[in-house]
Each structure stands twice: as structure tokens, then as C-alpha cells.
């Protein structure tokens, strides 16, 4: 039997990503769990950010950011970047993460993350507690060992997920798209 509960934002595992903003001289890292793909052509994703966050103005000023996908080796660093403020600490330094020059955007990527998604903001939607940055994916960089036949093998990446204040990894493949057609 199912039971009704009050509406809440933790309903399923979601990605836990490190969003970099700014440029090589002035930058920040923000942990975001409210993100996802929203369109195929052109490839678009979103991140939702509170207006009070230090990264918010860096993203709005530069109209670009990088979504860095952390793996299980970066749980501590991901948590640090979500619990400390960039107003008070240099998160790259505190988390011992390396700024890497991105290929297209001026925002740095995080070298230690196996996948970096470079994005240019197309639209900002005010939603209440958060603003949604809708951005076009302009480039993706991935560690060579994750690429199989020109595609990223996410099962090899051991990427972090987030659910109810807990971090998880989801790296077990359980099927392919179209399995129901066989």
C-alpha cells in the first residue's frame, strides 16, 4: 500500500555536479544537484542556482559555465564545494582541485573530473527560490579511457549521484534502450 507525504524536492537520485564559473583569474566552484538535459537539438541543459550564491553573479556576468561531473574519488571535494561559500574561501585551493583551460568557454574546467561540459547561457528563468540557467552545450571533454566508439561509457566513470542528503554512485548497467523491442 502507498502512503501520501508532503511535497518535497528529494524524490529520486539526481546528479551531483561541480559547476565552475568565472574565468581563470576569478572563478568559483558550486555543487549543484538540480541539473539535467532539456533538449537534443540544440543540445541544452539547465542548472538551478539560488540568487544569493556567489557563483550566481559570476554566471550571470559571463553567461557561461562548465558542468564538471565528479566521480566517487571526489565525494569529499564535492561536499566541500556545496557547503562552503566562494565569498569566503577559494574552493579550488581548499579542495585541492586543478583549474584547466576549457576548449571553447573562458570558464575553467576541473582537471580531476572525468567529464567536463562547457556551456553558454541562452536564457535565465526566475522560478522563486532559484533561477534556472538554460545553456547550450558547446563542448564536452572526457577522459580517454571513458570513450568507446566515440561515445562516453558512463558505467566506467563511477559518477556521483545525490539522494536525500547522501551521495551515491550509479555505475551498474542494467539494460539498453530498446530492450523492450527485442
C-alpha positions in Angstrom: 0.0 0.0 0.0 1.3 3.5 -0.8 1.1 6.4 1.6 1.0 10.2 0.7 3.6 12.5 2.1 4.2 16.3 1.8 5.7 17.5 -1.4 9.5 17.6 -1.3 12.5 18.0 -3.7 14.2 14.7 -2.9 12.2 12.2 -5.0 14.8 10.2 -6.8 18.6 10.0 -7.3 19.9 13.0 -9.2 23.3 14.0 -10.5 25.7 15.8 -8.2 27.9 18.1 -10.3 30.5 20.7 -9.8 29.7 23.9 -11.7 32.6 26.2 -12.4 32.0 29.9 -13.2 34.1 33.0 -13.8 37.4 32.9 -15.6 40.9 31.7 -14.9 41.7 34.6 -12.7 38.4 34.9 -10.7 36.4 31.7 -10.5 34.4 29.6 -8.2 33.0 26.0 -7.9 29.4 25.3 -6.8 27.9 21.9 -6.1 24.6 21.6 -7.9 22.1 18.7 -7.8 19.4 20.5 -9.8 20.6 19.9 -13.3 19.8 17.9 -16.4 19.4 17.7 -20.1 16.3 19.6 -21.5 16.8 19.4 -25.3 18.6 17.5 -28.0 18.8 19.9 -31.0 20.4 22.2 -30.0 21.9 20.3 -27.0 20.7 22.2 -23.9 21.0 21.6 -20.2 20.0 23.6 -17.2 21.3 24.3 -13.7 19.2 25.9 -11.0 21.0 28.3 -8.7 19.9 30.5 -5.7 20.4 34.2 -6.4 22.3 34.5 -3.1 25.1 32.1 -4.2 28.5 33.6 -5.0 28.5 31.7 -8.4 25.2 33.2 -9.4 26.6 36.6 -10.4 29.7 35.1 -12.0 27.5 33.0 -14.2 25.2 35.9 -15.0 28.1 38.3 -15.8 29.9 35.9 -18.1 26.9 34.0 -19.4 28.8 30.7 -19.4 29.8 27.9 -17.0 31.2 24.4 -17.0 29.4 21.4 -15.6 32.1 19.1 -14.2 31.0 15.5 -13.5 32.7 14.2 -10.3 33.3 10.5 -9.7 33.4 8.5 -6.5 37.0 9.7 -5.8 35.7 13.3 -5.4 33.0 12.9 -2.8 34.8 15.0 -0.1 35.6 17.7 -2.6 32.0 17.8 -4.0 30.7 18.1 -0.5 33.2 20.9 0.4 32.1 22.9 -2.7 28.5 22.6 -1.7 28.9 23.5 2.0 31.5 26.4 1.9 30.9 29.8 0.2 33.1 31.1 -2.5 32.7 34.5 -0.9 34.9 33.2 2.0 37.2 30.6 0.5 38.9 29.7 -2.7 37.3 26.4 -3.4 39.9 25.3 -6.0 42.6 25.8 -3.4 40.7 24.4 -0.4 39.6 21.3 -2.3 43.0 20.9 -4.0 41.3 20.9 -7.4 43.1 22.0 -10.6 41.9 24.7 -12.9 42.1 23.5 -16.5 41.7 25.8 -19.6 38.4 24.9 -21.3 38.4 24.5 -25.1 35.6 27.0 -26.0 34.5 28.9 -22.9 36.6 31.1 -20.7 35.4 29.4 -17.6 37.9 26.9 -16.2 37.1 23.2 -16.1 38.2 20.9 -13.2 41.0 18.6 -14.3 40.2 15.9 -11.7 36.7 15.4 -13.0 36.5 12.8 -15.7 33.9 14.7 -17.8 33.6 18.5 -18.4 30.6 20.0 -20.2 31.2 23.5 -21.5 28.0 25.7 -21.7 26.9 29.1 -22.9 23.8 30.6 -21.2 20.9 31.1 -23.6 18.2 32.1 -21.1 17.6 32.7 -17.4 14.2 31.9 -15.9 13.3 33.2 -12.4 11.4 30.4 -10.6 11.2 31.6 -7.0 13.9 30.3 -4.7 16.2 29.6 -7.7 16.9 30.9 -11.2 17.2 28.3 -14.0 20.1 28.9 -16.3 19.3 27.3 -19.7 22.5 26.7 -21.6 23.7 25.3 -24.8 26.3 22.6 -24.6 29.2 23.8 -26.8 31.8 21.2 -26.0 32.4 18.1 -23.9 35.8 16.9 -22.7 36.1 13.3 -21.3 39.0 11.2 -20.1 40.2 9.0 -23.0 39.6 5.7 -21.1 35.8 6.6 -20.9 35.3 6.9 -24.6 34.1 3.8 -26.5 33.3 4.1 -30.2 33.0 7.9 -30.0 30.6 7.8 -27.0 31.2 8.2 -23.3 30.8 5.0 -21.4 29.2 6.4 -18.2 29.4 3.0 -16.4 33.2 3.3 -16.4 33.0 6.9 -14.9 31.6 6.0 -11.4 29.8 9.3 -11.4 28.2 10.7 -8.2 24.5 10.9 -7.6 22.7 12.6 -4.7 19.6 11.5 -2.9 18.2 12.8 0.4 21.5 14.4 1.6 23.5 11.3 0.7 26.0 10.6 -2.2 25.8 7.5 -4.3 27.4 6.1 -7.4 25.5 4.6 -10.2 27.8 2.5 -12.4 25.9 -0.7 -13.0 24.4 -1.1 -16.4 21.1 -2.9 -16.3 19.9 -2.6 -19.9 20.0 -0.8 -23.2 17.4 1.5 -24.8 15.2 -0.6 -27.0 15.4 -3.7 -24.8 11.6 -3.9 -24.9 11.7 -4.2 -28.7 13.7 -7.4 -28.7 
